Amino acid sequence: MNSYHVVIDDSMIRNTLQTNLNESMDLLTIKQVLYFFTLGVVPALFIYKSKIEYRGLRAELISKAKTIFFSLLVIVASILIFSRHYTSFAREHKPLRYSVNPTYWIYSIGKYINLTFNTKEVIVKPIGLDAKVAKVDGERRKLVIMVVGEAVRADHFSLNGYDKETNPLLKKESIINFSNIYSCGTSTAESVPCMFSVFDKSDYSYKKGISHENVLDVLNHTKEISILWRDNNSDSKGVALRVPYQNYKTSKNNTICDEECRDEGMLVGLDRYIEENKGKDILIVLHQMGNHGPAYYKRYTKEFEKFKPTCKTNQLEQCSKEEISNAYDNAILYTDYFLSKTINFLKRYDKTHETAMIYMSDHGESLGESGIYLHGLPYFMAPDAQTHIGALMWFGEEVNKNIDKRYTHDNLFHTLLGLFEVETKVYDRDRDILKEK
């Protein structure tokens, strides 16, 4: 909280419990160890060594009652004396309560448990069981790669007017760039399940997400679409539980690994998968490591260090805004390369398939503006940098335009169904980005 100005709410508790060792190590610093030792271990040892002399039950109860009484007296007196100031201050600065320690994170743990755990077994409710593909005889099969980006904010795409050239390869392709798309959450644990869910952001909750099928299940119900999820991030956050899933965060599967496994490694071996599923439509989801912070300098290889000087530490408060921005932009430069490589991979199948690529980031990222770093702030108080995301589409045909109409993650569910020409009651044509009236 002190280093990155984050809020420990129920979403952040979920992020903490769903992260992996690699992500956790990116956040570990000498400063954090010193905090833990000086403000945690040393006081705990002092208390442990202190001799406590207990009085009798009656004396202890009287003492505690006196303490509580005088504490309440001071609180009430303070409110009465300063009520005019406290009332207006509390109304004008409501977000301050999210930073009160330890009460708010204790409350957040309780809220997380209430929203997450069930007293009975979770039964996943099927949706779209009526789904079928409306095929025309002789029509080519579809091959779609959906890239789920990580922590890419829209205003750092040069496609959206950013002054640094962060998309030099994508600008050469015929793409549809969406400059005005917003996420349904500010963290991976919240956004990824939400974006594949049938529920709108306003109606989505963790319990609804885990107790209902998502768009991948609906596509799977057609029995004509093969689905594969490859993950170079933490995991699918429950989205790919019922479809084939491969972990590319390990060198066992990912053949392109140095200090960490690279996103481009997820493309290796896809030719075999496409060959094995000949005669079916295919959806491949690639979940990127992308711009996962705070160690942005680890997210790209040396040849992509175009913008200098860069922040080469996970203690962002030690770096200048320029250094942080440069490291972050170099990571976007690598994503530009990865997406361009994905497009070139698909171009090889233009004669046998109708090809397409969808790229959509899960959320944005704060880079020190107003002293805020990373992401995960409660949505209502999150800056635009954490919710306004990079998004684009490519099709195996000449289409090149920028769409500035506002869309959100809510549109993805219906757009994927429309792209595969799936007929089902849960499909809403009006919310399909590609078939909007």
C-alpha positions as CSV (number, residue, x, y, z in Angstrom):
1,M,0.0,0.0,0.0
2,N,2.8,2.4,0.9
3,S,4.9,1.7,-2.3
4,Y,2.2,1.4,-4.9
5,H,-0.8,3.2,-3.4
6,V,-3.1,0.2,-3.8
7,V,-6.2,-0.5,-1.8
8,I,-6.6,-3.9,-0.1
9,D,-10.2,-4.6,-0.9
10,D,-11.9,-7.9,-1.6
11,S,-10.7,-7.9,-5.2
12,M,-7.1,-7.5,-4.0
13,I,-7.5,-10.3,-1.5
14,R,-8.7,-12.5,-4.4
15,N,-5.7,-11.4,-6.5
16,T,-3.4,-12.3,-3.6
17,L,-4.9,-15.8,-3.2
18,Q,-4.9,-16.5,-7.0
19,T,-1.4,-15.3,-7.8
20,N,1.6,-17.6,-8.3
21,L,5.1,-17.6,-7.0
22,N,6.6,-15.8,-10.0
23,E,4.1,-12.9,-9.8
24,S,4.7,-12.7,-6.0
25,M,8.5,-12.6,-6.4
26,D,8.1,-9.6,-8.8
27,L,6.6,-7.7,-5.9
28,L,9.2,-8.8,-3.3
29,T,11.8,-6.1,-2.5
30,I,14.5,-5.4,0.1
31,K,12.3,-2.5,1.3
32,Q,9.4,-4.9,1.9
33,V,11.6,-7.3,3.9
34,L,12.8,-4.4,6.0
35,Y,9.3,-3.3,6.6
36,F,8.3,-6.9,7.6
37,F,11.3,-7.2,10.0
38,T,11.3,-3.8,11.7
39,L,7.5,-3.3,11.9
40,G,6.5,-7.0,12.2
41,V,9.1,-9.3,13.6
42,V,10.8,-6.9,16.1
43,P,7.6,-5.7,17.7
44,A,6.2,-9.2,17.8
45,L,9.4,-10.4,19.6
46,F,9.2,-7.5,22.0
47,I,5.6,-8.4,22.9
48,Y,6.4,-12.1,23.1
49,K,9.2,-11.4,25.6
50,S,7.1,-9.1,27.7
51,K,5.9,-10.4,31.0
52,I,2.2,-10.2,31.4
53,E,0.7,-10.1,34.9
54,Y,-2.9,-11.0,35.0
55,R,-5.2,-9.8,37.7
56,G,-8.3,-11.6,38.9
57,L,-11.3,-11.9,36.6
58,R,-13.3,-9.3,38.4
59,A,-10.4,-6.8,38.3
60,E,-9.8,-7.4,34.7
61,L,-13.4,-6.9,33.7
62,I,-13.6,-3.7,35.6
63,S,-10.4,-2.4,34.0
64,K,-11.6,-3.3,30.5
65,A,-15.0,-1.7,31.1
66,K,-13.3,1.5,32.2
67,T,-11.0,1.5,29.2
68,I,-14.0,1.0,26.8
69,F,-16.1,3.6,28.6
70,F,-13.5,6.3,28.5
71,S,-12.5,5.5,24.9
72,L,-16.2,5.8,23.8
73,L,-16.4,9.0,25.8
74,V,-13.4,10.5,23.9
75,I,-14.9,9.4,20.6
76,V,-18.3,10.8,21.3
77,A,-16.8,14.1,22.6
78,S,-14.6,14.4,19.5
79,I,-17.6,13.9,17.2
80,L,-19.7,16.4,19.0
81,I,-17.0,19.0,19.0
82,F,-15.8,18.5,15.5
83,S,-19.0,17.1,13.9
84,R,-19.4,19.9,11.4
85,H,-15.9,19.3,10.1
86,Y,-16.0,15.5,10.2
87,T,-19.4,15.3,8.4
88,S,-18.3,17.4,5.4
89,F,-14.8,15.8,5.3
90,A,-16.2,12.3,5.3
91,R,-18.7,13.1,2.5
92,E,-16.1,14.7,0.4
93,H,-13.3,12.1,0.9
94,K,-15.1,8.8,1.1
95,P,-12.2,6.8,-0.5
96,L,-10.1,7.5,2.6
97,R,-12.0,4.7,4.4
98,Y,-10.4,2.2,2.0
99,S,-7.0,3.1,3.3
100,V,-7.7,2.7,7.0
101,N,-5.6,0.0,8.6
102,P,-6.2,-2.6,9.8
103,T,-10.0,-2.3,9.8
104,Y,-10.5,-2.1,6.0
105,W,-8.5,-5.1,5.0
106,I,-10.0,-7.2,7.8
107,Y,-13.4,-6.2,6.5
108,S,-12.3,-7.0,3.0
109,I,-11.3,-10.6,4.0
110,G,-14.8,-11.0,5.5
111,K,-16.3,-9.7,2.3
112,Y,-14.2,-11.9,0.1
113,I,-15.2,-15.0,2.1
114,N,-18.9,-14.0,1.9
115,L,-18.7,-13.4,-1.9
116,T,-16.5,-16.5,-2.6
117,F,-17.2,-19.4,-0.4
118,N,-20.3,-21.5,-0.5
119,T,-21.9,-23.7,2.1
120,K,-22.8,-26.2,-0.5
121,E,-21.3,-27.6,-3.7
122,V,-21.1,-25.2,-6.6
123,I,-23.3,-26.4,-9.4
124,V,-22.4,-24.9,-12.8
125,K,-25.6,-23.8,-14.6
126,P,-25.4,-24.5,-18.4
127,I,-26.2,-21.8,-20.8
128,G,-26.7,-21.9,-24.6
129,L,-27.5,-25.6,-24.9
130,D,-29.4,-24.7,-28.0
131,A,-26.3,-23.4,-29.7
132,K,-25.6,-24.4,-33.3
133,V,-23.4,-23.1,-36.1
134,A,-25.4,-21.6,-39.0
135,K,-23.1,-22.9,-41.8
136,V,-23.5,-22.4,-45.6
137,D,-22.4,-25.3,-47.8
138,G,-18.9,-24.8,-49.2
139,E,-18.0,-22.1,-46.7
140,R,-14.5,-22.3,-45.3
141,R,-13.9,-23.2,-41.7
142,K,-13.0,-20.4,-39.3
143,L,-9.7,-20.1,-37.5
144,V,-9.7,-17.5,-34.8
145,I,-7.0,-16.6,-32.3
146,M,-8.2,-14.6,-29.3
147,V,-5.3,-12.9,-27.4
148,V,-6.1,-11.9,-23.9
149,G,-3.7,-9.0,-23.1
150,E,-2.3,-8.1,-19.7
151,A,-2.3,-4.6,-18.2
152,V,-2.2,-2.6,-21.5
153,R,-3.7,0.9,-21.3
154,A,-5.1,2.4,-24.4
155,D,-3.3,5.7,-24.2
156,H,0.1,4.0,-24.6
157,F,-0.8,2.5,-28.0
158,S,0.6,4.7,-30.8
159,L,-2.4,3.4,-32.8
160,N,-4.4,5.7,-30.4
161,G,-2.2,8.7,-30.9
162,Y,0.5,8.1,-28.3
163,D,3.6,10.1,-29.2
164,K,6.0,7.1,-28.9
165,E,5.9,4.5,-31.7
166,T,4.8,1.5,-29.7
167,N,2.9,-0.2,-32.6
168,P,5.3,-0.1,-35.5
169,L,4.4,-3.5,-36.9
170,L,0.6,-3.4,-36.3
171,K,0.3,-0.1,-38.1
172,K,1.5,-1.9,-41.2
173,E,-1.4,-4.4,-41.0
174,S,-5.0,-4.0,-42.0
175,I,-6.6,-3.9,-38.6
176,I,-9.7,-2.6,-36.9
177,N,-8.4,-0.6,-33.9
178,F,-10.9,0.1,-31.1
179,S,-9.7,3.2,-29.3
180,N,-12.6,3.4,-26.8
181,I,-13.0,0.1,-25.1
182,Y,-13.3,-0.2,-21.3
183,S,-12.6,-3.2,-19.0
184,C,-15.2,-4.7,-16.6
185,G,-12.6,-4.8,-13.8
186,T,-9.2,-3.5,-12.7
187,S,-7.5,-6.9,-12.0
188,T,-7.0,-10.1,-13.9
189,A,-8.9,-12.2,-11.4
190,E,-12.0,-10.0,-11.9
191,S,-11.7,-9.0,-15.6
192,V,-10.9,-12.3,-17.3
193,P,-13.9,-14.2,-16.0
194,C,-16.1,-11.2,-16.4
195,M,-15.1,-10.6,-20.1
196,F,-16.0,-14.2,-21.1
197,S,-19.2,-14.2,-19.0
198,V,-22.8,-13.7,-20.2
199,F,-23.3,-11.2,-17.5
200,D,-22.8,-7.5,-17.8
201,K,-20.3,-5.7,-15.5
202,S,-23.2,-4.3,-13.6
203,D,-24.7,-7.7,-13.0
204,Y,-21.5,-9.8,-12.7
205,S,-20.2,-11.2,-9.5
206,Y,-17.6,-13.9,-8.6
207,K,-20.3,-16.4,-7.5
208,K,-22.3,-15.8,-10.7
209,G,-19.1,-16.4,-12.7
210,I,-18.2,-19.7,-11.1
211,S,-21.8,-21.0,-11.1
212,H,-22.6,-20.3,-14.8
213,E,-21.0,-21.4,-18.0
214,N,-19.2,-18.9,-20.2
215,V,-18.9,-18.2,-23.9
216,L,-16.3,-20.9,-24.4
217,D,-18.9,-23.4,-23.1
218,V,-21.6,-22.1,-25.4
219,L,-19.2,-22.5,-28.4
220,N,-18.3,-26.0,-27.2
221,H,-22.0,-27.0,-27.1
222,T,-22.2,-26.7,-30.9
223,K,-19.8,-29.7,-31.2
224,E,-18.4,-28.0,-34.3
225,I,-15.9,-25.7,-32.7
226,S,-12.6,-26.9,-31.3
227,I,-11.3,-24.7,-28.4
228,L,-7.8,-24.5,-26.9
229,W,-6.6,-22.2,-24.1
230,R,-2.8,-21.6,-23.8
231,D,-1.7,-19.6,-20.8
232,N,1.5,-17.7,-20.2
233,N,0.0,-15.8,-17.3
234,S,-1.1,-17.1,-13.9
235,D,-4.1,-19.2,-15.2
236,S,-7.5,-18.8,-16.9
237,K,-9.2,-17.7,-13.6
238,G,-11.8,-20.4,-14.1
239,V,-12.7,-19.6,-17.7
240,A,-11.1,-22.7,-19.3
241,L,-12.1,-25.3,-16.7
242,R,-14.2,-27.2,-19.2
243,V,-12.1,-26.9,-22.4
244,P,-8.5,-28.1,-23.2
245,Y,-6.0,-26.0,-21.3
246,Q,-2.2,-25.8,-21.6
247,N,0.2,-24.1,-19.2
248,Y,2.9,-22.2,-21.1
249,K,4.4,-20.6,-18.1
250,T,6.8,-23.5,-17.9
251,S,9.7,-24.5,-20.2
252,K,8.2,-28.0,-20.2
253,N,5.7,-26.7,-22.8
254,N,7.0,-23.3,-23.8
255,T,10.1,-23.7,-26.0
256,I,11.0,-19.9,-25.9
257,C,12.1,-19.2,-22.3
258,D,15.1,-17.3,-20.9
259,E,14.7,-15.5,-17.5
260,E,11.0,-16.1,-18.1
261,C,8.8,-17.8,-20.7
262,R,7.9,-15.6,-23.6
263,D,4.4,-15.0,-25.1
264,E,5.6,-16.0,-28.6
265,G,6.3,-19.5,-27.4
266,M,2.5,-20.0,-27.3
267,L,2.5,-20.0,-31.1
268,V,4.8,-23.0,-31.3
269,G,3.0,-26.2,-32.2
270,L,-0.3,-24.7,-33.2
271,D,0.1,-26.0,-36.7
272,R,-0.2,-29.5,-35.3
273,Y,-3.4,-28.6,-33.3
274,I,-5.0,-27.1,-36.5
275,E,-4.1,-30.2,-38.5
276,E,-5.6,-32.5,-35.8
277,N,-8.9,-30.5,-35.9
278,K,-9.3,-30.3,-39.6
279,G,-12.9,-30.0,-40.6
280,K,-13.9,-28.0,-37.5
281,D,-14.0,-24.3,-36.7
282,I,-11.2,-23.5,-34.3
283,L,-10.8,-20.9,-31.4
284,I,-7.4,-20.6,-29.8
285,V,-7.1,-18.4,-26.7
286,L,-3.6,-17.1,-25.8
287,H,-3.4,-15.5,-22.4
288,Q,-0.4,-13.2,-22.4
289,M,2.1,-12.2,-19.7
290,G,2.1,-8.9,-21.6
291,N,2.8,-5.9,-19.4
292,H,2.4,-7.5,-16.0
293,G,4.0,-5.2,-13.4
294,P,5.8,-4.0,-11.5
295,A,8.8,-5.7,-13.2
296,Y,8.1,-4.4,-16.7
297,Y,11.8,-4.7,-17.7
298,K,11.4,-8.5,-17.5
299,R,8.5,-8.6,-20.0
300,Y,10.7,-8.1,-23.1
301,T,14.0,-9.2,-24.5
302,K,17.0,-7.0,-25.1
303,E,16.2,-6.2,-28.7
304,F,13.0,-4.5,-27.7
305,E,14.6,-2.0,-25.3
306,K,14.0,0.9,-27.7
307,F,12.9,3.5,-25.2
308,K,15.6,4.5,-22.7
309,P,16.5,5.0,-19.9
310,T,14.4,2.2,-18.3
311,C,13.3,1.3,-14.8
312,K,15.1,-2.0,-14.0
313,T,13.7,-2.6,-10.6
314,N,10.4,-3.7,-9.2
315,Q,10.6,-0.8,-6.7
316,L,8.9,1.7,-9.0
317,E,9.0,4.5,-6.5
318,Q,12.8,4.5,-6.9
319,C,12.5,5.3,-10.7
320,S,11.5,8.4,-12.5
321,K,8.2,8.6,-14.4
322,E,10.2,8.5,-17.7
323,E,12.0,5.4,-16.7
324,I,8.8,3.6,-15.7
325,S,7.0,4.7,-18.8
326,N,9.9,3.6,-21.0
327,A,10.1,0.1,-19.5
328,Y,6.3,-0.2,-19.8
329,D,6.4,1.0,-23.5
330,N,9.1,-1.5,-24.3
331,A,6.8,-4.3,-23.1
332,I,4.1,-3.0,-25.4
333,L,6.6,-3.0,-28.2
334,Y,7.1,-6.7,-27.5
335,T,3.3,-7.2,-27.5
336,D,3.2,-5.4,-30.9
337,Y,5.8,-8.0,-32.2
338,F,3.9,-10.9,-30.7
339,L,0.6,-9.8,-32.3
340,S,2.2,-9.2,-35.6
341,K,3.7,-12.7,-35.4
342,T,0.3,-14.1,-34.6
343,I,-1.2,-12.3,-37.7
344,N,1.6,-13.7,-39.9
345,F,0.9,-17.2,-38.5
346,L,-2.8,-16.8,-39.5
347,K,-2.0,-15.5,-42.9
348,R,-0.6,-19.0,-43.8
349,Y,-4.1,-20.4,-43.4
350,D,-5.9,-17.7,-45.5
351,K,-6.6,-20.1,-48.4
352,T,-8.1,-22.9,-46.2
353,H,-9.8,-21.0,-43.4
354,E,-11.6,-17.7,-42.6
355,T,-9.0,-16.3,-40.3
356,A,-9.2,-13.6,-37.6
357,M,-7.4,-12.4,-34.5
358,I,-9.0,-10.5,-31.6
359,Y,-6.8,-8.7,-29.1
360,M,-8.2,-7.3,-25.9
361,S,-6.4,-6.4,-22.7
362,D,-7.9,-7.5,-19.4
363,H,-7.4,-4.1,-17.7
364,G,-5.1,-1.0,-17.8
365,E,-2.2,0.1,-15.6
366,S,-1.3,3.2,-13.5
367,L,2.3,4.3,-14.0
368,G,2.7,6.8,-11.1
369,E,0.1,9.4,-12.0
370,S,-1.0,11.0,-8.7
371,G,1.3,8.6,-6.9
372,I,-0.7,5.5,-8.0
373,Y,1.0,2.4,-9.5
374,L,-0.1,-0.9,-11.0
375,H,-3.9,-1.7,-11.0
376,G,-6.6,-3.1,-8.8
377,L,-8.2,0.0,-7.3
378,P,-12.0,-0.3,-6.7
379,Y,-13.6,0.4,-10.1
380,F,-15.6,3.5,-9.0
381,M,-12.4,5.2,-7.9
382,A,-10.0,3.7,-10.5
383,P,-8.4,6.2,-12.9
384,D,-9.0,6.0,-16.6
385,A,-5.5,4.4,-17.0
386,Q,-6.7,1.3,-15.2
387,T,-10.0,0.8,-17.2
388,H,-9.4,2.2,-20.7
389,I,-7.7,-0.7,-22.5
390,G,-5.9,-1.5,-25.7
391,A,-8.1,-3.6,-28.2
392,L,-8.0,-4.4,-31.9
393,M,-9.1,-7.0,-34.4
394,W,-7.5,-8.4,-37.6
395,F,-9.3,-10.4,-40.4
396,G,-7.9,-12.1,-43.4
397,E,-9.1,-9.4,-45.7
398,E,-8.3,-5.7,-46.3
399,V,-9.9,-3.8,-43.4
400,N,-8.2,-0.8,-41.9
401,K,-10.1,1.6,-39.7
402,N,-10.3,3.1,-36.3
403,I,-13.5,2.8,-34.3
404,D,-13.9,5.3,-31.5
405,K,-17.4,4.3,-30.4
406,R,-17.4,3.3,-26.7
407,Y,-17.5,-0.5,-26.1
408,T,-16.7,-2.6,-23.0
409,H,-15.8,-6.2,-22.2
410,D,-19.5,-6.9,-22.1
411,N,-19.5,-7.0,-25.9
412,L,-17.0,-9.8,-26.2
413,F,-19.4,-12.7,-25.3
414,H,-21.8,-11.7,-28.2
415,T,-19.0,-10.8,-30.6
416,L,-17.4,-14.2,-30.3
417,L,-20.8,-16.0,-30.9
418,G,-21.4,-13.8,-33.9
419,L,-18.0,-14.3,-35.3
420,F,-18.6,-18.1,-35.4
421,E,-22.1,-17.6,-36.6
422,V,-23.6,-19.4,-33.6
423,E,-27.4,-19.3,-33.2
424,T,-28.6,-19.4,-29.6
425,K,-31.1,-17.6,-27.4
426,V,-28.2,-16.1,-25.3
427,Y,-26.8,-14.3,-28.3
428,D,-27.7,-10.6,-28.6
429,R,-27.0,-9.2,-32.0
430,D,-27.3,-5.6,-30.8
431,R,-24.2,-6.2,-28.6
432,D,-22.1,-7.8,-31.2
433,I,-19.4,-5.3,-32.2
434,L,-19.2,-6.8,-35.7
435,K,-22.9,-7.0,-36.5
436,E,-24.2,-3.9,-34.9
437,K,-27.0,-2.1,-36.7
